[in-house]
Amino acid sequence: MATSIRLLCLFPLLTALLLTGCGKSRETEGYQWPIIDGFPKPQVPADNLMSAEKVSLGRILFYDQNLSANQTQSCGSCHLQEYAFAEPLMTSVGSTGESHRRNAPALVNIAYNKTLTWAHDGLTTIEHQLLLPMFSESPVELGITNHEQEVLARFQTPAYRALFRQAFPENFSVIFGSEGVSFELITKALASFVRSLISLDSPFDHYAYWRDDSAMPEEAIRGMNLFFSERLECHHCHGGFNFTQSTGHEQQLIDRRPFHNTGLYNVNGASAYPGEDNGLAEISTLAADNGRFRAPTLRNIAVTAPYMHDGSIKTLDQVLDFYADGGRNITQGPHRGDGRRNTLKSPFMKGFTLTASERHDLLAFLHSLTDKSFLTAPEHAAPE
């Protein structure tokens, strides 16, 4: 019975994967990806292939506060491992104390992301995305702009130069001469570390891909049935092995960059989102894209509160209320409006009714996506 339930519920995932088998990781391109045997490899830029040396250097840089102009923050300041490399704040605060408009996304399996950030269909490589926190001026994050030489000089130490030479032996001295270190190489190393943040060791993975029927309790299996049902329709936006439509890998030929309006807002009944962040429309300039954001992965979702692009929903329980209602009705304040009636809302946001036991089961399934080894892996942690 358990096997038939698994196959029925996981058909969308299995067909997407084209699985050939399950087991431990496999080695490709000289780098051993921490993925299940048979899973597709992430796509990697040809000019920044993965290597253990790049990942090791990127890890050190990720946690080094010298990368911020005022030396008060690192990448790891807003992306904390115990929260799946997210943070428990509604929105982030930059190195100068400036509040941001968006919630820091979890860095989980973003090597598989088709697009980066919450709402930009043109950012498709981590190397390009990293330029935003490093050099953005509005809002300021690491604040490197106008401090480039000062920041770069901090990495011209014998120890760092040796690490860069190991990570980039083919172009360290040839292209950059005696200087050696550059922002291009810093970005490539950081991107390599972030790509290495693979999470595929949750109870769900053991149940689904290692065929361990005891890995998930019965209530989580019932919750999985609900999740993949047409009644709830969760899987339409959070499908595939990474639990998001916004996925790309070596076996995927279709270039899909989906974004969704979930009815989180409907300011003044005009199908508008708050003026400070109207989603994809900011990039496309199309009114139809107002309020459309990328569906994040649900892997490790239980530890990444608060939720949504602006961190405006505090708990996973409240997230279920939001989807069950088919949107959010804000009755007072500057964002007043009934998101359930937003005319641009996704057709999958129809709402549903859950019994108390069904809610319990669905939450149990979402918790089964927590990969505890990922949250504590020493290879991802700040160097000693």
Steps between C-alpha positions, in 0.01 A plus 500: 500500500776745590674442167184567298432819696855616436480443126161669474602810692848536357421445132551871416840493671616171356411585142676834530815332630522217247650299783729213415565390855554610858804497717787722603653798322681478170805680367480727197737748339758426767265619774295262712149642526321403823199373308309174482622269228267540204411861573581751224804718558456876538594719207831679554651785291775374271739765632449402865494122528476360849805393700560418865758781514252761378237380747749513787608854412140608448405371843769712664394808303133437580568546871763777476375842615787659307275469196282785628635852471468573873602145601181438699326236287567198285274298272449272798357786706167480313521134394529288815557127470264398782218675309590331170708807414205734547448719809217542754426862404215638292746684279877529505709783639813600307849576626415870545181427693270561204188285504422308184162443344532122459548190709837327460430184297630164621809385313376145446582322174530830317742327265173368351321837489397619158485862615646676801350748748127528568392666177750538215468287188836615364724391788586140417852453637620527859807690379277783374266492798789540744579840353179635655584447869862590436458824306140617535450855624125497553473323731856468625591144596875438509558852371809440285419769242743794533715286732621247243875537544477520878300177516711319243820586685380299801527181294853565376648304790741208457238259638224616267733520200595137557135398516417691180799342324376152598143576392588675172841365391427553131450876518627626834834634377444505123205740499537686824879518528645590838163616633352153480171564678204665324129544556438268207682218677338585833160476333584170332619348827192619689275364225673162522443479876135598467453237227636239739213562746304192395225365725373153406511309828160565660261228623304559179809423290562178689138397450475606135842425355660245733167315530510495878136456600582577862661838428169690512221451756152415379369851559775646278413251224135603525615862484702420189185360339324829576791708372503326162122494465301710255287605794781707654705551178819584692717304257413719202733772633709293741557188293802300388779362716589852618139592584494805273416546134800729467746218444767440238746215458700309239202290384249783472460633148211741555590849624229560760509810719168501686383774737173510692259749655357328807258769613719610787385857435227690316567855609180709484336227292706600197689170465808692614786398726672752729682762299838414648493154340267396221696188403588403144322806361792706627723323247257432215302827533188297416189558710413130473817418697397707799537293816664204329789338689704181465372205701785406737602144573314338788805302607578583864194726499427430868815686609485801267228715661379767448352437156421670168719749314450763769496271803144610575371156607655387827434128530449191287155461656410848376632412154250214486223740604604735221486232230182347639336843475619543141680823586521753781239754606658805668226700669691807619817699446671631186488161328132442559331283239371149437772300327256219443339724239820609328423465128863412425508213748615156384215267400647241737422726797143376535504425870406178676365362826701283736386301799713524813655160431574591136672820610709296743593256223593773253723670756660163575584462131650849480713421805617182329680724248742614771853374437664513843839396365495801266431734792800370695747386231849615603603546137243779471574668832727795571866391504655459843 
